[in-house]
Amino acid sequence: MFGSANKVKIDPELLTRIKQIAEVAGYASHEEFIHHVLERELAQFDEAGSDADITEKLKGLGYIS
């Protein structure tokens, strides 16, 4: 799923939590869990028609102010 060219640094404490949750939730790996979470979050923006719509969604989610 994650090739050598695709690397993201994750805080070690966060990675530990991710691994624990992925195992309890029944994911095959923590990578599969991360992929699922990212896909779910990105799906929220698929309906956005413009950059302004995306900005408003991010504001509504508290990611930007």
Backbone as CSV, one residue per row, in Angstrom:
resi,resn,N_x,N_y,N_z,CA_x,CA_y,CA_z,C_x,C_y,C_z
1,MET,0.827,-1.191,0.000,0.000,0.000,0.000,0.870,1.253,0.000
2,PHE,1.799,1.353,0.931,2.689,2.492,0.994,4.038,2.064,0.433
3,GLY,4.392,2.584,-0.727,5.666,2.233,-1.333,6.788,3.044,-0.734
4,SER,7.990,2.755,-1.151,9.145,3.451,-0.596,9.153,4.932,-0.962
5,ALA,8.471,5.303,-2.035,8.425,6.711,-2.438,7.377,7.494,-1.657
6,ASN,6.486,6.811,-0.981,5.410,7.458,-0.230,5.682,7.333,1.260
7,LYS,6.256,8.380,1.825,6.569,8.347,3.250,5.974,9.552,3.933
8,VAL,5.375,9.286,5.075,4.803,10.342,5.894,5.333,10.140,7.307
9,LYS,5.848,11.189,7.905,6.318,11.091,9.283,5.128,11.252,10.216
10,ILE,5.024,10.327,11.163,3.956,10.354,12.151,4.609,10.302,13.523
11,ASP,4.151,11.151,14.410,4.644,11.175,15.769,4.585,9.765,16.358
12,PRO,5.630,9.316,17.002,5.665,7.949,17.535,4.501,7.617,18.478
13,GLU,4.104,8.564,19.312,2.972,8.318,20.221,1.677,8.143,19.442
14,LEU,1.502,8.954,18.397,0.311,8.831,17.560,0.324,7.496,16.820
15,LEU,1.469,7.094,16.329,1.576,5.822,15.618,1.229,4.651,16.541
16,THR,1.645,4.729,17.783,1.303,3.688,18.751,-0.213,3.600,18.916
17,ARG,-0.861,4.751,19.054,-2.331,4.780,19.173,-2.993,4.216,17.924
18,ILE,-2.481,4.599,16.754,-3.026,4.117,15.482,-2.933,2.597,15.410
19,LYS,-1.792,2.057,15.785,-1.596,0.606,15.739,-2.552,-0.107,16.684
20,GLN,-2.745,0.444,17.881,-3.655,-0.164,18.851,-5.093,-0.149,18.333
21,ILE,-5.525,0.984,17.828,-6.895,1.109,17.331,-7.108,0.225,16.114
22,ALA,-6.150,0.196,15.223,-6.273,-0.638,14.027,-6.424,-2.108,14.397
23,GLU,-5.667,-2.551,15.392,-5.756,-3.951,15.811,-7.111,-4.257,16.436
24,VAL,-7.562,-3.397,17.332,-8.853,-3.607,17.998,-9.997,-3.552,16.996
25,ALA,-9.887,-2.662,16.020,-10.946,-2.487,15.025,-10.941,-3.577,13.959
26,GLY,-9.911,-4.418,13.953,-9.883,-5.542,13.032,-9.265,-5.269,11.677
27,TYR,-8.509,-4.196,11.562,-7.818,-3.916,10.309,-6.639,-4.872,10.154
28,ALA,-6.298,-5.204,8.924,-5.183,-6.110,8.657,-3.850,-5.489,9.065
29,SER,-3.763,-4.166,9.006,-2.538,-3.465,9.380,-2.876,-2.025,9.742
30,HIS,-1.920,-1.366,10.368,-2.145,0.044,10.681,-2.144,0.876,9.402
31,GLU,-1.428,0.421,8.362,-1.446,1.132,7.082,-2.846,1.107,6.473
32,GLU,-3.518,-0.033,6.573,-4.881,-0.141,6.047,-5.813,0.810,6.800
33,PHE,-5.647,0.903,8.104,-6.458,1.814,8.910,-6.218,3.267,8.500
34,ILE,-4.943,3.647,8.354,-4.607,5.014,7.943,-5.228,5.316,6.584
35,HIS,-5.115,4.383,5.657,-5.692,4.554,4.325,-7.194,4.783,4.422
36,HIS,-7.876,3.985,5.221,-9.327,4.111,5.369,-9.715,5.471,5.954
37,VAL,-9.005,5.891,6.988,-9.305,7.177,7.620,-9.087,8.326,6.645
38,LEU,-7.996,8.279,5.902,-7.728,9.341,4.931,-8.765,9.363,3.816
39,GLU,-9.146,8.184,3.319,-10.176,8.116,2.276,-11.495,8.709,2.775
40,ARG,-11.862,8.374,4.014,-13.109,8.884,4.590,-13.072,10.403,4.723
41,GLU,-11.953,10.934,5.182,-11.829,12.385,5.320,-11.855,13.085,3.962
42,LEU,-11.152,12.531,2.989,-11.104,13.139,1.660,-12.456,13.100,0.964
43,ALA,-13.259,12.097,1.262,-14.582,11.982,0.647,-15.458,13.181,0.990
44,GLN,-15.207,13.802,2.118,-15.976,14.981,2.511,-15.786,16.132,1.522
45,PHE,-14.674,16.125,0.801,-14.359,17.220,-0.098,-14.661,16.902,-1.558
46,ASP,-15.048,15.668,-1.835,-15.354,15.279,-3.210,-16.529,16.053,-3.779
47,GLU,-17.447,16.469,-2.925,-18.635,17.193,-3.382,-18.377,18.683,-3.580
48,ALA,-17.246,19.161,-3.113,-16.941,20.588,-3.210,-16.775,20.978,-4.679
49,GLY,-17.399,22.071,-5.052,-17.346,22.510,-6.434,-16.203,23.459,-6.739
50,SER,-15.632,24.056,-5.709,-14.582,25.047,-5.947,-13.636,25.103,-4.756
51,ASP,-12.569,25.847,-4.924,-11.631,26.047,-3.819,-12.317,26.746,-2.656
52,ALA,-13.222,27.654,-2.949,-13.945,28.369,-1.890,-14.797,27.396,-1.085
53,ASP,-15.427,26.428,-1.756,-16.223,25.418,-1.053,-15.337,24.578,-0.136
54,ILE,-14.177,24.211,-0.627,-13.243,23.415,0.176,-12.786,24.225,1.390
55,THR,-12.482,25.498,1.181,-12.067,26.366,2.279,-13.150,26.445,3.342
56,GLU,-14.394,26.590,2.926,-15.500,26.659,3.881,-15.654,25.352,4.648
57,LYS,-15.490,24.218,3.967,-15.575,22.923,4.644,-14.455,22.788,5.674
58,LEU,-13.244,23.209,5.301,-12.118,23.140,6.241,-12.347,24.047,7.440
59,LYS,-12.910,25.220,7.220,-13.241,26.110,8.323,-14.285,25.471,9.221
60,GLY,-15.300,24.879,8.622,-16.363,24.237,9.392,-15.858,23.081,10.227
61,LEU,-14.839,22.391,9.747,-14.243,21.278,10.484,-13.201,21.745,11.499
62,GLY,-12.871,23.033,11.472,-11.913,23.577,12.416,-10.464,23.409,12.015
63,TYR,-10.217,23.005,10.767,-8.837,22.828,10.302,-8.164,24.158,10.010
64,ILE,-8.947,25.148,9.585,-8.402,26.485,9.342,-9.357,27.510,9.943
65,SER,-8.847,28.717,10.161,-9.704,29.757,10.732,-9.802,30.952,9.812
